[in-house]
Amino acid sequence: MDLLRIIIAILLPPLGVFLQVGFGGAFWLNILLTLLGYVPGIVHAVWVIARR
């Protein structure tokens, strides 16, 4: 299941974080990072998914 979440996180980082943690602070942080740059959003999303 984590592999599928990582693939989703690469395509749409906020969705991958949402599937992992819901509407928490990490989700909103990921939206901000994705808006500032797509790569930071991906890195944060993969980090959140791999950490849990």
C-alpha positions, 0 to 999 in steps of 0.5 A: 500500500505504501508503494501506491501512496508513493506513486500517487505522491509523485503525481499529486503530492497533496493527495498522497499526504492526504491519504496518509494523514488526512487534513492535518498540518502536514497536508496544508504544509504540503500544499504550500510546498507544492505551490512554491515548487513541485519538487519540494512538495514531492520530497515532503510527501514521500518523507511523510509517507515513508516516516509513518 
